[in-house]
Amino acid sequence: MGCMSRVWKMAFWACVAALSGCQTPPPPPPAPPVVEAPPERMAAPGEASLARGVEAYRNADYKEAEARLKQSLQLGLNVGPDRATAHKHLAFIYCTSRREALCASAFQLARQADPGFVLSKSEAGHPVWGKVYRKALGLR
């Protein structure tokens, strides 16, 4: 009987081994959720000109700044704050070159482009364009 029991044990383990091969593997973990990247914002044609115009303004090259800022508006800027920035810098140039009507108009266009447009406290208090700014926008 010892031999028979050994055969049964071997048969048992052979069946266990065979059946364990038939076992279904565990399901794969769920895939991570698909997160779509936000669409890339298309650069407006005038953005490069705006950047060059503001840079020229900061470098006190007002003739070049005026040309680039006007060009940026002609080429097109997608967002109101960008248009307001262009008009603001043009207003500064117009006021410092004694073209007050154009200065006032540029401040008004800046506000139209961006209803939240305001000058900083130091800009609004500037002796050359501060008064024109307040008058053009009906501020005190």
N, CA, C and O atoms as CSV, one atom per row, in Angstrom:
chain,resi,resn,atom,element,x,y,z
A,1,MET,N,N,0.806,-1.170,0.000
A,1,MET,CA,C,0.000,0.000,0.000
A,1,MET,C,C,0.864,1.254,0.000
A,1,MET,O,O,0.431,2.323,-0.431
A,2,GLY,N,N,2.048,1.111,0.473
A,2,GLY,CA,C,2.966,2.230,0.503
A,2,GLY,C,C,3.240,2.748,-0.887
A,2,GLY,O,O,3.383,3.955,-1.088
A,3,CYS,N,N,3.314,1.864,-1.831
A,3,CYS,CA,C,3.582,2.254,-3.216
A,3,CYS,C,C,2.365,2.953,-3.796
A,3,CYS,O,O,2.492,3.942,-4.518
A,4,MET,N,N,1.176,2.432,-3.475
A,4,MET,CA,C,-0.062,3.001,-3.977
A,4,MET,C,C,-0.255,4.407,-3.421
A,4,MET,O,O,-0.682,5.315,-4.134
A,5,SER,N,N,0.056,4.569,-2.179
A,5,SER,CA,C,-0.105,5.877,-1.576
A,5,SER,C,C,0.868,6.860,-2.202
A,5,SER,O,O,0.553,8.039,-2.367
A,6,ARG,N,N,2.032,6.379,-2.543
A,6,ARG,CA,C,3.004,7.250,-3.193
A,6,ARG,C,C,2.500,7.636,-4.590
A,6,ARG,O,O,2.676,8.785,-4.997
A,7,VAL,N,N,1.893,6.735,-5.319
A,7,VAL,CA,C,1.347,7.010,-6.649
A,7,VAL,C,C,0.219,8.037,-6.535
A,7,VAL,O,O,0.124,8.969,-7.332
A,8,TRP,N,N,-0.639,7.843,-5.519
A,8,TRP,CA,C,-1.744,8.783,-5.328
A,8,TRP,C,C,-1.213,10.181,-4.999
A,8,TRP,O,O,-1.723,11.191,-5.485
A,9,LYS,N,N,-0.189,10.208,-4.169
A,9,LYS,CA,C,0.393,11.514,-3.827
A,9,LYS,C,C,0.974,12.180,-5.070
A,9,LYS,O,O,0.786,13.377,-5.283
A,10,MET,N,N,1.681,11.404,-5.890
A,10,MET,CA,C,2.263,11.969,-7.108
A,10,MET,C,C,1.170,12.409,-8.062
A,10,MET,O,O,1.281,13.458,-8.697
A,11,ALA,N,N,0.129,11.624,-8.165
A,11,ALA,CA,C,-0.993,11.976,-9.045
A,11,ALA,C,C,-1.678,13.244,-8.539
A,11,ALA,O,O,-2.038,14.130,-9.314
A,12,PHE,N,N,-1.849,13.306,-7.212
A,12,PHE,CA,C,-2.473,14.477,-6.619
A,12,PHE,C,C,-1.671,15.731,-6.948
A,12,PHE,O,O,-2.239,16.729,-7.391
A,13,TRP,N,N,-0.368,15.692,-6.738
A,13,TRP,CA,C,0.475,16.857,-6.985
A,13,TRP,C,C,0.565,17.179,-8.476
A,13,TRP,O,O,0.697,18.343,-8.855
A,14,ALA,N,N,0.494,16.159,-9.311
A,14,ALA,CA,C,0.483,16.392,-10.757
A,14,ALA,C,C,-0.784,17.131,-11.149
A,14,ALA,O,O,-0.748,18.043,-11.976
A,15,CYS,N,N,-1.924,16.730,-10.544
A,15,CYS,CA,C,-3.198,17.407,-10.833
A,15,CYS,C,C,-3.168,18.847,-10.329
A,15,CYS,O,O,-3.627,19.767,-11.006
A,16,VAL,N,N,-2.619,19.023,-9.125
A,16,VAL,CA,C,-2.525,20.367,-8.570
A,16,VAL,C,C,-1.677,21.244,-9.482
A,16,VAL,O,O,-2.054,22.381,-9.766
A,17,ALA,N,N,-0.550,20.740,-9.940
A,17,ALA,CA,C,0.326,21.496,-10.822
A,17,ALA,C,C,-0.371,21.808,-12.133
A,17,ALA,O,O,-0.269,22.921,-12.649
A,18,ALA,N,N,-1.089,20.813,-12.678
A,18,ALA,CA,C,-1.781,21.011,-13.953
A,18,ALA,C,C,-2.899,22.027,-13.803
A,18,ALA,O,O,-3.075,22.898,-14.655
A,19,LEU,N,N,-3.656,21.917,-12.714
A,19,LEU,CA,C,-4.772,22.837,-12.512
A,19,LEU,C,C,-4.300,24.246,-12.196
A,19,LEU,O,O,-4.959,25.219,-12.564
A,20,SER,N,N,-3.175,24.363,-11.524
A,20,SER,CA,C,-2.698,25.714,-11.217
A,20,SER,C,C,-2.264,26.439,-12.494
A,20,SER,O,O,-2.281,27.669,-12.540
A,21,GLY,N,N,-1.882,25.699,-13.515
A,21,GLY,CA,C,-1.547,26.305,-14.798
A,21,GLY,C,C,-2.770,26.820,-15.512
A,21,GLY,O,O,-2.648,27.685,-16.379
A,22,CYS,N,N,-3.944,26.326,-15.183
A,22,CYS,CA,C,-5.188,26.751,-15.827
A,22,CYS,C,C,-5.796,27.965,-15.141
A,22,CYS,O,O,-6.786,28.531,-15.605
A,23,GLN,N,N,-5.203,28.341,-14.058
A,23,GLN,CA,C,-5.745,29.448,-13.298
A,23,GLN,C,C,-5.649,30.740,-14.122
A,23,GLN,O,O,-4.637,30.983,-14.780
A,24,THR,N,N,-6.684,31.550,-14.086
A,24,THR,CA,C,-6.678,32.815,-14.808
A,24,THR,C,C,-5.824,33.823,-14.043
A,24,THR,O,O,-5.941,33.955,-12.825
A,25,PRO,N,N,-4.984,34.514,-14.758
A,25,PRO,CA,C,-4.162,35.511,-14.071
A,25,PRO,C,C,-5.040,36.647,-13.557
A,25,PRO,O,O,-6.123,36.882,-14.094
A,26,PRO,N,N,-4.593,37.341,-12.539
A,26,PRO,CA,C,-5.401,38.457,-12.027
A,26,PRO,C,C,-5.525,39.523,-13.108
A,26,PRO,O,O,-4.638,39.667,-13.949
A,27,PRO,N,N,-6.619,40.264,-13.083
A,27,PRO,CA,C,-6.800,41.299,-14.104
A,27,PRO,C,C,-5.731,42.385,-13.930
A,27,PRO,O,O,-5.266,42.633,-12.818
A,28,PRO,N,N,-5.351,43.024,-15.028
A,28,PRO,CA,C,-4.349,44.093,-14.918
A,28,PRO,C,C,-4.937,45.268,-14.138
A,28,PRO,O,O,-6.155,45.440,-14.093
A,29,PRO,N,N,-4.084,46.061,-13.536
A,29,PRO,CA,C,-4.608,47.228,-12.813
A,29,PRO,C,C,-5.281,48.180,-13.794
A,29,PRO,O,O,-4.923,48.223,-14.971
A,30,PRO,N,N,-6.245,48.931,-13.314
A,30,PRO,CA,C,-6.929,49.851,-14.230
A,30,PRO,C,C,-5.946,50.887,-14.779
A,30,PRO,O,O,-5.004,51.306,-14.107
A,31,ALA,N,N,-6.201,51.271,-15.998
A,31,ALA,CA,C,-5.347,52.280,-16.646
A,31,ALA,C,C,-5.554,53.618,-15.942
A,31,ALA,O,O,-6.661,53.917,-15.495
A,32,PRO,N,N,-4.507,54.416,-15.842
A,32,PRO,CA,C,-4.681,55.737,-15.222
A,32,PRO,C,C,-5.626,56.572,-16.080
A,32,PRO,O,O,-5.694,56.390,-17.295
A,33,PRO,N,N,-6.346,57.481,-15.448
A,33,PRO,CA,C,-7.278,58.293,-16.228
A,33,PRO,C,C,-6.515,59.138,-17.248
A,33,PRO,O,O,-5.398,59.592,-17.000
A,34,VAL,N,N,-7.139,59.330,-18.376
A,34,VAL,CA,C,-6.535,60.128,-19.433
A,34,VAL,C,C,-6.779,61.593,-19.103
A,34,VAL,O,O,-7.919,62.041,-18.978
A,35,VAL,N,N,-5.707,62.309,-18.968
A,35,VAL,CA,C,-5.805,63.738,-18.695
A,35,VAL,C,C,-5.367,64.454,-19.954
A,35,VAL,O,O,-4.214,64.369,-20.375
A,36,GLU,N,N,-6.304,65.154,-20.537
A,36,GLU,CA,C,-5.969,65.868,-21.766
A,36,GLU,C,C,-5.270,67.168,-21.413
A,36,GLU,O,O,-5.692,67.898,-20.516
A,37,ALA,N,N,-4.214,67.435,-22.121
A,37,ALA,CA,C,-3.496,68.690,-21.920
A,37,ALA,C,C,-4.361,69.820,-22.456
A,37,ALA,O,O,-5.058,69.655,-23.457
A,38,PRO,N,N,-4.316,70.966,-21.789
A,38,PRO,CA,C,-5.099,72.081,-22.312
A,38,PRO,C,C,-4.570,72.462,-23.689
A,38,PRO,O,O,-3.373,72.349,-23.955
A,39,PRO,N,N,-5.448,72.903,-24.544
A,39,PRO,CA,C,-4.968,73.278,-25.874
A,39,PRO,C,C,-3.961,74.412,-25.753
A,39,PRO,O,O,-4.115,75.329,-24.946
A,40,GLU,N,N,-2.940,74.323,-26.568
A,40,GLU,CA,C,-1.927,75.362,-26.524
A,40,GLU,C,C,-2.513,76.641,-27.107
A,40,GLU,O,O,-3.187,76.637,-28.137
A,41,ARG,N,N,-2.231,77.719,-26.413
A,41,ARG,CA,C,-2.733,79.013,-26.870
A,41,ARG,C,C,-1.927,79.424,-28.087
A,41,ARG,O,O,-0.696,79.399,-28.090
A,42,MET,N,N,-2.644,79.792,-29.090
A,42,MET,CA,C,-1.983,80.262,-30.302
A,42,MET,C,C,-1.475,81.680,-30.055
A,42,MET,O,O,-2.209,82.550,-29.587
A,43,ALA,N,N,-0.229,81.882,-30.375
A,43,ALA,CA,C,0.343,83.220,-30.221
A,43,ALA,C,C,-0.287,84.147,-31.260
A,43,ALA,O,O,-0.435,83.795,-32.430
A,44,ALA,N,N,-0.642,85.309,-30.806
A,44,ALA,CA,C,-1.204,86.298,-31.722
A,44,ALA,C,C,-0.077,86.854,-32.588
A,44,ALA,O,O,1.067,86.945,-32.143
A,45,PRO,N,N,-0.400,87.223,-33.816
A,45,PRO,CA,C,0.643,87.738,-34.708
A,45,PRO,C,C,1.379,88.955,-34.142
A,45,PRO,O,O,2.558,89.156,-34.433
A,46,GLY,N,N,0.692,89.760,-33.342
A,46,GLY,CA,C,1.301,90.982,-32.846
A,46,GLY,C,C,2.109,90.832,-31.553
A,46,GLY,O,O,2.711,91.802,-31.093
A,47,GLU,N,N,2.129,89.637,-30.963
A,47,GLU,CA,C,2.810,89.479,-29.667
A,47,GLU,C,C,4.297,89.795,-29.721
A,47,GLU,O,O,4.825,90.435,-28.811
A,48,ALA,N,N,4.969,89.362,-30.762
A,48,ALA,CA,C,6.407,89.636,-30.873
A,48,ALA,C,C,6.645,91.137,-31.008
A,48,ALA,O,O,7.581,91.674,-30.414
A,49,SER,N,N,5.813,91.807,-31.776
A,49,SER,CA,C,5.958,93.262,-31.931
A,49,SER,C,C,5.673,93.978,-30.611
A,49,SER,O,O,6.328,94.970,-30.289
A,50,LEU,N,N,4.706,93.483,-29.854
A,50,LEU,CA,C,4.409,94.073,-28.556
A,50,LEU,C,C,5.625,93.957,-27.639
A,50,LEU,O,O,6.019,94.928,-26.992
A,51,ALA,N,N,6.207,92.774,-27.590
A,51,ALA,CA,C,7.387,92.563,-26.735
A,51,ALA,C,C,8.535,93.481,-27.157
A,51,ALA,O,O,9.208,94.072,-26.312
A,52,ARG,N,N,8.754,93.597,-28.466
A,52,ARG,CA,C,9.837,94.469,-28.951
A,52,ARG,C,C,9.529,95.940,-28.652
A,52,ARG,O,O,10.426,96.719,-28.327
A,53,GLY,N,N,8.251,96.305,-28.767
A,53,GLY,CA,C,7.856,97.684,-28.491
A,53,GLY,C,C,8.043,98.051,-27.030
A,53,GLY,O,O,8.546,99.131,-26.720
A,54,VAL,N,N,7.642,97.161,-26.130
A,54,VAL,CA,C,7.818,97.427,-24.696
A,54,VAL,C,C,9.314,97.473,-24.354
A,54,VAL,O,O,9.748,98.303,-23.555
A,55,GLU,N,N,10.082,96.591,-24.955
A,55,GLU,CA,C,11.530,96.591,-24.715
A,55,GLU,C,C,12.159,97.896,-25.218
A,55,GLU,O,O,12.990,98.495,-24.534
A,56,ALA,N,N,11.760,98.325,-26.404
A,56,ALA,CA,C,12.288,99.588,-26.942
A,56,ALA,C,C,11.893,100.753,-26.034
A,56,ALA,O,O,12.692,101.663,-25.812
A,57,TYR,N,N,10.664,100.729,-25.507
A,57,TYR,CA,C,10.220,101.779,-24.588
A,57,TYR,C,C,11.112,101.804,-23.345
A,57,TYR,O,O,11.564,102.864,-22.914
A,58,ARG,N,N,11.358,100.625,-22.779
A,58,ARG,CA,C,12.209,100.542,-21.574
A,58,ARG,C,C,13.638,100.997,-21.844
A,58,ARG,O,O,14.334,101.465,-20.943
A,59,ASN,N,N,14.067,100.855,-23.103
A,59,ASN,CA,C,15.409,101.298,-23.490
A,59,ASN,C,C,15.419,102.750,-23.972
A,59,ASN,O,O,16.421,103.225,-24.506
A,60,ALA,N,N,14.307,103.445,-23.781
A,60,ALA,CA,C,14.162,104.864,-24.145
A,60,ALA,C,C,14.303,105.114,-25.644
A,60,ALA,O,O,14.673,106.212,-26.058
A,61,ASP,N,N,14.009,104.094,-26.464
A,61,ASP,CA,C,14.003,104.250,-27.916
A,61,ASP,C,C,12.537,104.445,-28.322
A,61,ASP,O,O,11.893,103.529,-28.835
A,62,TYR,N,N,12.030,105.652,-28.082
A,62,TYR,CA,C,10.601,105.906,-28.207
A,62,TYR,C,C,10.093,105.862,-29.641
A,62,TYR,O,O,8.949,105.474,-29.876
A,63,LYS,N,N,10.920,106.251,-30.601
A,63,LYS,CA,C,10.500,106.184,-32.005
A,63,LYS,C,C,10.273,104.718,-32.406
A,63,LYS,O,O,9.257,104.386,-33.018
A,64,GLU,N,N,11.226,103.852,-32.057
A,64,GLU,CA,C,11.088,102.422,-32.359
A,64,GLU,C,C,9.929,101.820,-31.561
A,64,GLU,O,O,9.167,101.007,-32.084
A,65,ALA,N,N,9.803,102.218,-30.307
A,65,ALA,CA,C,8.720,101.700,-29.465
A,65,ALA,C,C,7.363,102.038,-30.074
A,65,ALA,O,O,6.485,101.180,-30.159
A,66,GLU,N,N,7.196,103.271,-30.491
A,66,GLU,CA,C,5.922,103.685,-31.083
A,66,GLU,C,C,5.612,102.860,-32.337
A,66,GLU,O,O,4.488,102.390,-32.517
A,67,ALA,N,N,6.606,102.691,-33.187
A,67,ALA,CA,C,6.390,101.922,-34.419
A,67,ALA,C,C,6.011,100.475,-34.106
A,67,ALA,O,O,5.087,99.932,-34.711
A,68,ARG,N,N,6.719,99.848,-33.165
A,68,ARG,CA,C,6.447,98.438,-32.828
A,68,ARG,C,C,5.106,98.274,-32.128
A,68,ARG,O,O,4.386,97.310,-32.390
A,69,LEU,N,N,4.763,99.196,-31.247
A,69,LEU,CA,C,3.488,99.107,-30.542
A,69,LEU,C,C,2.314,99.270,-31.502
A,69,LEU,O,O,1.317,98.554,-31.401
A,70,LYS,N,N,2.436,100.215,-32.434
A,70,LYS,CA,C,1.379,100.376,-33.447
A,70,LYS,C,C,1.279,99.126,-34.312
A,70,LYS,O,O,0.184,98.665,-34.635
A,71,GLN,N,N,2.434,98.586,-34.679
A,71,GLN,CA,C,2.468,97.370,-35.488
A,71,GLN,C,C,1.793,96.209,-34.755
A,71,GLN,O,O,1.063,95.430,-35.368
A,72,SER,N,N,2.032,96.092,-33.452
A,72,SER,CA,C,1.432,94.993,-32.688
A,72,SER,C,C,-0.088,95.068,-32.727
A,72,SER,O,O,-0.765,94.044,-32.821
A,73,LEU,N,N,-0.618,96.273,-32.655
A,73,LEU,CA,C,-2.069,96.446,-32.710
A,73,LEU,C,C,-2.616,96.160,-34.107
A,73,LEU,O,O,-3.697,95.589,-34.252
A,74,GLN,N,N,-1.863,96.561,-35.134
A,74,GLN,CA,C,-2.295,96.304,-36.513
A,74,GLN,C,C,-2.271,94.807,-36.824
A,74,GLN,O,O,-3.171,94.294,-37.490
A,75,LEU,N,N,-1.241,94.107,-36.340
A,75,LEU,CA,C,-1.121,92.669,-36.604
A,75,LEU,C,C,-2.140,91.866,-35.814
A,75,LEU,O,O,-2.595,90.816,-36.265
A,76,GLY,N,N,-2.494,92.357,-34.646
A,76,GLY,CA,C,-3.504,91.697,-33.828
A,76,GLY,C,C,-2.937,91.096,-32.556
A,76,GLY,O,O,-1.905,90.425,-32.566
A,77,LEU,N,N,-3.632,91.354,-31.467
A,77,LEU,CA,C,-3.307,90.794,-30.156
A,77,LEU,C,C,-4.570,90.099,-29.647
A,77,LEU,O,O,-5.656,90.676,-29.694
A,78,ASN,N,N,-4.433,88.868,-29.162
A,78,ASN,CA,C,-5.591,88.055,-28.789
A,78,ASN,C,C,-6.283,88.462,-27.498
A,78,ASN,O,O,-7.492,88.282,-27.359
A,79,VAL,N,N,-5.541,89.001,-26.568
A,79,VAL,CA,C,-6.151,89.265,-25.260
A,79,VAL,C,C,-6.169,90.752,-24.953
A,79,VAL,O,O,-5.253,91.496,-25.301
A,80,GLY,N,N,-7.246,91.159,-24.290
A,80,GLY,CA,C,-7.428,92.563,-23.951
A,80,GLY,C,C,-6.275,93.178,-23.180
A,80,GLY,O,O,-5.845,94.282,-23.513
A,81,PRO,N,N,-5.752,92.496,-22.147
A,81,PRO,CA,C,-4.632,93.096,-21.417
A,81,PRO,C,C,-3.408,93.381,-22.299
A,81,PRO,O,O,-2.683,94.343,-22.048
A,82,ASP,N,N,-3.175,92.566,-23.313
A,82,ASP,CA,C,-2.059,92.844,-24.235
A,82,ASP,C,C,-2.339,94.111,-25.041
A,82,ASP,O,O,-1.459,94.953,-25.217
A,83,ARG,N,N,-3.570,94.237,-25.526
A,83,ARG,CA,C,-3.928,95.450,-26.270
A,83,ARG,C,C,-3.840,96.672,-25.357
A,83,ARG,O,O,-3.374,97.732,-25.776
A,84,ALA,N,N,-4.286,96.524,-24.115
A,84,ALA,CA,C,-4.221,97.632,-23.157
A,84,ALA,C,C,-2.770,98.034,-22.901
A,84,ALA,O,O,-2.467,99.222,-22.796
A,85,THR,N,N,-1.879,97.061,-22.803
A,85,THR,CA,C,-0.456,97.361,-22.596
A,85,THR,C,C,0.103,98.165,-23.758
A,85,THR,O,O,0.839,99.131,-23.558
A,86,ALA,N,N,-0.250,97.762,-24.974
A,86,ALA,CA,C,0.221,98.501,-26.151
A,86,ALA,C,C,-0.301,99.936,-26.117
A,86,ALA,O,O,0.461,100.881,-26.325
A,87,HIS,N,N,-1.598,100.099,-25.855
A,87,HIS,CA,C,-2.183,101.453,-25.813
A,87,HIS,C,C,-1.591,102.281,-24.668
A,87,HIS,O,O,-1.358,103.479,-24.832
A,88,LYS,N,N,-1.348,101.667,-23.528
A,88,LYS,CA,C,-0.774,102.390,-22.380
A,88,LYS,C,C,0.595,102.962,-22.735
A,88,LYS,O,O,0.871,104.136,-22.492
A,89,HIS,N,N,1.438,102.128,-23.307
A,89,HIS,CA,C,2.780,102.612,-23.662
A,89,HIS,C,C,2.725,103.672,-24.763
A,89,HIS,O,O,3.507,104.622,-24.764
A,90,LEU,N,N,1.789,103.494,-25.701
A,90,LEU,CA,C,1.609,104.540,-26.712
A,90,LEU,C,C,1.161,105.845,-26.046
A,90,LEU,O,O,1.615,106.925,-26.423
A,91,ALA,N,N,0.271,105.741,-25.060
A,91,ALA,CA,C,-0.187,106.942,-24.346
A,91,ALA,C,C,1.000,107.647,-23.686
A,91,ALA,O,O,1.119,108.870,-23.755
A,92,PHE,N,N,1.864,106.877,-23.057
A,92,PHE,CA,C,3.038,107.482,-22.419
A,92,PHE,C,C,3.896,108.218,-23.455
A,92,PHE,O,O,4.366,109.329,-23.212
A,93,ILE,N,N,4.086,107.588,-24.596
A,93,ILE,CA,C,4.895,108.206,-25.657
A,93,ILE,C,C,4.222,109.479,-26.168
A,93,ILE,O,O,4.875,110.507,-26.347
A,94,TYR,N,N,2.904,109.400,-26.402
A,94,TYR,CA,C,2.181,110.571,-26.910
A,94,TYR,C,C,2.238,111.727,-25.910
A,94,TYR,O,O,2.469,112.874,-26.293
A,95,CYS,N,N,2.030,111.423,-24.643
A,95,CYS,CA,C,2.039,112.490,-23.642
A,95,CYS,C,C,3.414,113.132,-23.519
A,95,CYS,O,O,3.521,114.354,-23.416
A,96,THR,N,N,4.463,112.320,-23.530
A,96,THR,CA,C,5.808,112.885,-23.371
A,96,THR,C,C,6.256,113.658,-24.609
A,96,THR,O,O,7.205,114.439,-24.542
A,97,SER,N,N,5.583,113.445,-25.733
A,97,SER,CA,C,5.920,114.203,-26.943
A,97,SER,C,C,4.849,115.266,-27.229
A,97,SER,O,O,4.708,115.738,-28.357
A,98,ARG,N,N,4.113,115.622,-26.200
A,98,ARG,CA,C,3.111,116.702,-26.235
A,98,ARG,C,C,1.991,116.479,-27.240
A,98,ARG,O,O,1.519,117.424,-27.872
A,99,ARG,N,N,1.573,115.248,-27.384
A,99,ARG,CA,C,0.417,114.918,-28.236
A,99,ARG,C,C,-0.707,114.456,-27.312
A,99,ARG,O,O,-1.069,113.280,-27.291
A,100,GLU,N,N,-1.255,115.412,-26.542
A,100,GLU,CA,C,-2.201,115.088,-25.479
A,100,GLU,C,C,-3.497,114.450,-25.977
A,100,GLU,O,O,-4.039,113.570,-25.309
A,101,ALA,N,N,-4.000,114.872,-27.125
A,101,ALA,CA,C,-5.247,114.284,-27.637
A,101,ALA,C,C,-5.032,112.796,-27.946
A,101,ALA,O,O,-5.877,111.961,-27.620
A,102,LEU,N,N,-3.899,112.472,-28.573
A,102,LEU,CA,C,-3.592,111.068,-28.847
A,102,LEU,C,C,-3.358,110.294,-27.547
A,102,LEU,O,O,-3.730,109.126,-27.433
A,103,CYS,N,N,-2.741,110.956,-26.578
A,103,CYS,CA,C,-2.485,110.338,-25.273
A,103,CYS,C,C,-3.812,109.962,-24.612
A,103,CYS,O,O,-3.984,108.830,-24.160
A,104,ALA,N,N,-4.736,110.900,-24.556
A,104,ALA,CA,C,-6.044,110.647,-23.936
A,104,ALA,C,C,-6.777,109.527,-24.666
A,104,ALA,O,O,-7.363,108.640,-24.046
A,105,SER,N,N,-6.731,109.585,-25.994
A,105,SER,CA,C,-7.384,108.549,-26.801
A,105,SER,C,C,-6.775,107.170,-26.530
A,105,SER,O,O,-7.499,106.178,-26.447
A,106,ALA,N,N,-5.456,107.107,-26.392
A,106,ALA,CA,C,-4.785,105.826,-26.130
A,106,ALA,C,C,-5.189,105.276,-24.763
A,106,ALA,O,O,-5.370,104.068,-24.614
A,107,PHE,N,N,-5.331,106.151,-23.764
A,107,PHE,CA,C,-5.788,105.683,-22.453
A,107,PHE,C,C,-7.215,105.137,-22.540
A,107,PHE,O,O,-7.535,104.127,-21.913
A,108,GLN,N,N,-8.065,105.802,-23.312
A,108,GLN,CA,C,-9.437,105.328,-23.479
A,108,GLN,C,C,-9.465,103.978,-24.211
A,108,GLN,O,O,-10.241,103.089,-23.860
A,109,LEU,N,N,-8.616,103.840,-25.225
A,109,LEU,CA,C,-8.545,102.567,-25.950
A,109,LEU,C,C,-8.012,101.449,-25.055
A,109,LEU,O,O,-8.426,100.297,-25.187
A,110,ALA,N,N,-7.114,101.780,-24.162
A,110,ALA,CA,C,-6.607,100.780,-23.215
A,110,ALA,C,C,-7.746,100.289,-22.324
A,110,ALA,O,O,-7.854,99.091,-22.064
A,111,ARG,N,N,-8.589,101.196,-21.857
A,111,ARG,CA,C,-9.726,100.821,-21.007
A,111,ARG,C,C,-10.749,100.016,-21.804
A,111,ARG,O,O,-11.346,99.080,-21.271
A,112,GLN,N,N,-10.957,100.365,-23.065
A,112,GLN,CA,C,-11.882,99.595,-23.897
A,112,GLN,C,C,-11.370,98.177,-24.114
A,112,GLN,O,O,-12.144,97.220,-24.106
A,113,ALA,N,N,-10.079,98.052,-24.306
A,113,ALA,CA,C,-9.479,96.735,-24.542
A,113,ALA,C,C,-9.546,95.863,-23.295
A,113,ALA,O,O,-9.735,94.650,-23.386
A,114,ASP,N,N,-9.391,96.484,-22.136
A,114,ASP,CA,C,-9.394,95.761,-20.865
A,114,ASP,C,C,-10.130,96.617,-19.841
A,114,ASP,O,O,-9.555,97.562,-19.301
A,115,PRO,N,N,-11.404,96.297,-19.564
A,115,PRO,CA,C,-12.181,97.103,-18.618
A,115,PRO,C,C,-11.537,97.227,-17.234
A,115,PRO,O,O,-11.867,98.146,-16.484
A,116,GLY,N,N,-10.639,96.332,-16.892
A,116,GLY,CA,C,-9.949,96.408,-15.610
A,116,GLY,C,C,-8.664,97.219,-15.661
A,116,GLY,O,O,-7.916,97.268,-14.685
A,117,PHE,N,N,-8.411,97.846,-16.785
A,117,PHE,CA,C,-7.161,98.601,-16.956
A,117,PHE,C,C,-7.105,99.787,-16.004
A,117,PHE,O,O,-8.022,100.607,-15.956
A,118,VAL,N,N,-6.021,99.864,-15.252
A,118,VAL,CA,C,-5.697,101.028,-14.425
A,118,VAL,C,C,-4.184,101.164,-14.400
A,118,VAL,O,O,-3.451,100.183,-14.526
A,119,LEU,N,N,-3.738,102.392,-14.237
A,119,LEU,CA,C,-2.310,102.617,-14.065
A,119,LEU,C,C,-1.942,102.334,-12.609
A,119,LEU,O,O,-2.776,102.441,-11.710
A,120,SER,N,N,-0.695,101.974,-12.402
A,120,SER,CA,C,-0.216,101.819,-11.026
A,120,SER,C,C,-0.261,103.194,-10.362
A,120,SER,O,O,-0.409,104.212,-11.039
A,121,LYS,N,N,-0.134,103.217,-9.056
A,121,LYS,CA,C,-0.185,104.490,-8.328
A,121,LYS,C,C,0.908,105.446,-8.815
A,121,LYS,O,O,0.660,106.636,-9.009
A,122,SER,N,N,2.113,104.918,-9.010
A,122,SER,CA,C,3.205,105.793,-9.463
A,122,SER,C,C,2.982,106.261,-10.898
A,122,SER,O,O,3.301,107.402,-11.233
A,123,GLU,N,N,2.435,105.388,-11.751
A,123,GLU,CA,C,2.155,105.797,-13.137
A,123,GLU,C,C,1.059,106.862,-13.158
A,123,GLU,O,O,1.168,107.862,-13.867
A,124,ALA,N,N,0.000,106.636,-12.373
A,124,ALA,CA,C,-1.129,107.576,-12.360
A,124,ALA,C,C,-0.721,108.941,-11.807
A,124,ALA,O,O,-1.326,109.958,-12.145
A,125,GLY,N,N,0.296,108.959,-10.965
A,125,GLY,CA,C,0.750,110.222,-10.394
A,125,GLY,C,C,1.854,110.894,-11.192
A,125,GLY,O,O,2.417,111.896,-10.751
A,126,HIS,N,N,2.165,110.356,-12.354
A,126,HIS,CA,C,3.245,110.914,-13.166
A,126,HIS,C,C,2.890,112.353,-13.564
A,126,HIS,O,O,1.752,112.618,-13.951
A,127,PRO,N,N,3.845,113.279,-13.476
A,127,PRO,CA,C,3.552,114.684,-13.772
A,127,PRO,C,C,3.203,114.971,-15.233
A,127,PRO,O,O,2.557,115.978,-15.522
A,128,VAL,N,N,3.615,114.113,-16.147
A,128,VAL,CA,C,3.339,114.387,-17.569
A,128,VAL,C,C,2.003,113.794,-17.996
A,128,VAL,O,O,1.197,114.495,-18.608
A,129,TRP,N,N,1.747,112.547,-17.698
A,129,TRP,CA,C,0.520,111.925,-18.196
A,129,TRP,C,C,-0.529,111.631,-17.134
A,129,TRP,O,O,-1.636,111.216,-17.479
A,130,GLY,N,N,-0.229,111.827,-15.874
A,130,GLY,CA,C,-1.196,111.530,-14.812
A,130,GLY,C,C,-2.501,112.292,-14.958
A,130,GLY,O,O,-3.582,111.715,-14.839
A,131,LYS,N,N,-2.398,113.597,-15.218
A,131,LYS,CA,C,-3.591,114.445,-15.356
A,131,LYS,C,C,-4.405,114.041,-16.598
A,131,LYS,O,O,-5.634,113.990,-16.551
A,132,VAL,N,N,-3.714,113.760,-17.694
A,132,VAL,CA,C,-4.395,113.365,-18.938
A,132,VAL,C,C,-5.120,112.031,-18.716
A,132,VAL,O,O,-6.249,111.850,-19.172
A,133,TYR,N,N,-4.473,111.115,-18.024
A,133,TYR,CA,C,-5.054,109.799,-17.719
A,133,TYR,C,C,-6.346,109.961,-16.912
A,133,TYR,O,O,-7.382,109.399,-17.265
A,134,ARG,N,N,-6.272,110.731,-15.832
A,134,ARG,CA,C,-7.449,110.893,-14.974
A,134,ARG,C,C,-8.601,111.559,-15.734
A,134,ARG,O,O,-9.758,111.159,-15.601
A,135,LYS,N,N,-8.274,112.567,-16.522
A,135,LYS,CA,C,-9.312,113.279,-17.297
A,135,LYS,C,C,-9.910,112.363,-18.357
A,135,LYS,O,O,-11.129,112.333,-18.530
A,136,ALA,N,N,-9.065,111.613,-19.074
A,136,ALA,CA,C,-9.549,110.752,-20.167
A,136,ALA,C,C,-10.472,109.655,-19.657
A,136,ALA,O,O,-11.405,109.250,-20.351
A,137,LEU,N,N,-10.211,109.174,-18.444
A,137,LEU,CA,C,-11.029,108.078,-17.900
A,137,LEU,C,C,-12.051,108.561,-16.867
A,137,LEU,O,O,-12.724,107.749,-16.232
A,138,GLY,N,N,-12.165,109.886,-16.699
A,138,GLY,CA,C,-13.144,110.431,-15.777
A,138,GLY,C,C,-12.847,110.088,-14.326
A,138,GLY,O,O,-13.758,109.837,-13.538
A,139,LEU,N,N,-11.563,110.081,-13.981
A,139,LEU,CA,C,-11.155,109.764,-12.604
A,139,LEU,C,C,-10.797,111.036,-11.867
A,139,LEU,O,O,-10.531,112.061,-12.494
A,140,ARG,N,N,-10.788,110.989,-10.581
A,140,ARG,CA,C,-10.393,112.147,-9.763
A,140,ARG,C,C,-9.003,111.970,-9.254
A,140,ARG,O,O,-8.489,112.836,-8.547
